[in-house]
Amino acid sequence: MSEDIGEWIDSLPLSRKRKNLARDFADGCMMAEVIHVFYPKLVDLHNYEQGLRVDTKIYNWNTLHQRVFKKLGIPIDHQTITAIANAKPGVIEKFLEQVKIAMTTKKPPRTANSPRAEAKSAPAPPKDLPMTEKDREILIEKIKEADQQQQLIRALEMKSQKLMELMQIKDVKIVRLMARKERQYK
């Protein structure tokens, strides 16, 4: 089980390589990155602070629990959070197995601004209005144009979101490299 989880973690685009799962995931930052890979809108990476103190680690894990795991239906109790924050061997592997299953099998949680929610809230055009043939053709053409514009908007929003994700990943890498550089010169 541990090797399978390790390979899965290595396959994800995370800011640092896996060394020791228990220590790597103790502060919750790498877990936030894992979730961010699958659900970028659900996790703001800047909310999670790398820390050596156990209370900082527990705070990060509680934040993940409240903002992310509940929405994804991934159960985690306070005892497990404390064990993970203290880097107790074997605990994170069991939890990562649950996360892997959830990430690879579940559908994303619905948000208020998802395309389906927008489509349901959009008013439907009246069906039985008296129209001339020319008006009907114009209406059909305008509906087609609106659909094309909506598709273009969605495509641009997706590109924008991907670029924002890449910027966040790069920002995390820059911060970590700067911290590493500072440690080297001390």
N, C-alpha and C positions, 0 to 999 in steps of 0.2 A: 504494500500500500504506500509506503513512504517514498519508494523510488518513483512510482507512478505520479505521485503528487509533486515530487521534485522535478520530474520531466515536464509536467504541466506548467509549473511555475517558471521553469527555464524557457518555455515556449512563448511566454507572455512578454510584451515590450515594457519591462520595468526599468526603473532608473538605476538599479544596482543588481549585481549578480547575487545569486543565492550562495550563502556560505553555511550557515547553521539556521535551519528553519525556525527553531524556537527563539533564537536571539534576533533573527532578521524581522520576524513578525511581532515581536514583543511590544513595540511602541505603536502598532496599528497603522503606521504610515504605508508599509508595503501592502497591507490588506486594503487600504483605501485605493492604492494604485491598481490592485487586482480588480476590484469592483469597477473602478474608473475605466478600465479597458473594455468592459462589457456594457456598462451603463454610465457613460460620461456625464450625462445630465444629472445623475443621482448623487454624484460625489464631487465636491469641491476640494481639490487636493490641498489648497491653502488653509483649510480648516484643521489640518492635522499636523501637529508639531513633533518633530523628532525630539526625543528626550531620553535621559538616562534615569530620571526619577520615576518610581513606580506610580505615583499619583498622576503624573503626566500621561503615562502609558494607559492607565485605567481610564482617564478622562477621554483620550482618543478612542478607546474601545467602546466606552459608553456612548460617545457621539455617533460612532458607526452603528451601534445597536439601535439608537433612537431614530436616526435619520435614514438608515440604509437597510439593515437586516430585517427590521419589522416590515418594511415595504416589500421586501423580497421573500418574506416568509421563511427566513433562516433563523431558527431558534438559537439563542445563546443566553446563558444565565450568568449571574454575577460571579459565581464560583469559577466558571470557565474563564471569564474575563480576567479575574485575578490570577489564575494559573498561567494564562497566556502572557499577561503582563510581567509575571515573574519568570518567564522563559522556562516553565516546567516542561521537560522533555515528553513528547508524545501527545500533548494536548492540542497543539496547533495542527498537527497532522490530521487528527480526527476532525477538527473543525474545518480544515481546508478541504477535506473529502466532502463535507456537506456543501461547502461553497462551490466546489467544482461541479457537483451534481446540479445545484441550483443554477449556476451560470450556463451549463451546457444543455439543460433540459427545459427550464422554465421560460415562458414568454415574458418580455419586459413589462413592468408595471405601467398601467395607463396613467397618463398625466392629463391635466386639464387642457393643455394646448397641443395635444396629439392630433394628427390629421383626422382621425375618426371622430374625435370630440368636436373638432371644428366643422366637419361635414354635417354632424347631427344638429349643430346649433345654427347652421346657415338656413335662412328661410327658403322654402321651396317656391318656385314661380307659380303663379296661378295657372290652373290647367284649362278652365273653360271660359277664357276671355274671347270675345269676338275679335278676330283679326283677319286682315286681308292676307292673301298669299305672300305679297311682298313683305309685309310686317313679320310674318312667320319666318321667312327666309332670313331676314335681318336678325331676328331674335336667335335663330339657330346659329348663325354666324357669330354673333356676340357671345353666345354660350361657349362655342368652340374656342374663341379667342381667350375668354376668361379661363377656361380649362388649361389652355396652353400656358397662359401666364402663371397660373397656380403651380403647374408642373415646374416651370422655370424658377419660380420663387422657392419651391421646396428643394430643388437641386442646388440652388445658390445657398440656401440655409444649411443644407447638409455639408457643402464645401466649406462654408464659414465655420461650422461647428468642428469639422475635422481640423481646420487650421488652428482654431482656438485650442483644441486638444493637444495638437503638436506643440503649440506655444507653451502650454502648461507643462508638458513633459520636459521641454527644453529648459523652462524656468527652474523646475525641480532639479534637473541635472546641473545647471549652472550653480544653484545654491549649494548643492552637495559638493561640487568640485571646489567652490570657493572655501567651504568649510574644511575640506580635506587639505587644501593649500595652506590655510591658516594653521591647521594642526601641525603640518610639516615644518613650518617656520618658527614654531614656538619652542 
